[in-house]
């Protein structure tokens, strides 16, 4: 699948993968910062943003989509960054295509199988319940979302998926029915005997429960050169909560 992507800068290549319900636009500010030293690619995953929709959504096809992008752009020794769903996709990719990567940055996600995530299910359901026939602006959609999604920052994150389907009609870019159906697959763990032997930075939020101390031994077993950094004041959305600290940490790791 030919993914939509944003491209900026020159130098060694960096590819950034967003998380579930996200899109490349979430990472533009961070990408522009990195673009002073690197050539940055920020794709929309399939069924997200401006990339094509498809009924198949699992880690195998996400990895192959990324492989196609890297091959099409002729990239060598890529630095790969992934958050949440993007982070697990990045780990799968590193184990499958280690020779294509230089360094790996995993943001607040572990290898294990996760229990059903009621928050993700709630967010998808809330988005699917929006009545666009009565929505004439983002504010109208926000008011509908507010009934079920109480956090302003979270609603702003979701509202980035809004676009004008035509002059009169708003809609979601993200393929919600397929994501809802595929959600159990996104919780699967990584079971593999393969190892990735290049440097890995695992960044976790101190206020997040996605990566616990119990998750670290398995991570180090498959990614032996992992260094773990915890940003104390960050939730699961590390890059949004403490952008300055996060950028400094990742930039230092990539240029070292």
Secondary structure, DSSP 4 states (H G I P E B T S, - for coil): ----EEEE--SEEEEEE--TT--GGGGHHHHHHHTTTEEEEEEPPTTSTTSPP-S--SHHHHHHHHHHHHHHTT--SEEEEEETHHHHHHHHHHHH-GGGEEEEEEES--SSPPPP-HHHHHHHHHHHT--GGG--SHHHHHHHHTTT---HHHHHHHHTTEEESSSS-EEESS-HHHHHHHHHHHT-----S----S-EEEEEETT--SS-HHHHHHHHHHSTTEEEEEETT--S-HHHHSHHHHHHHHHHHHH-
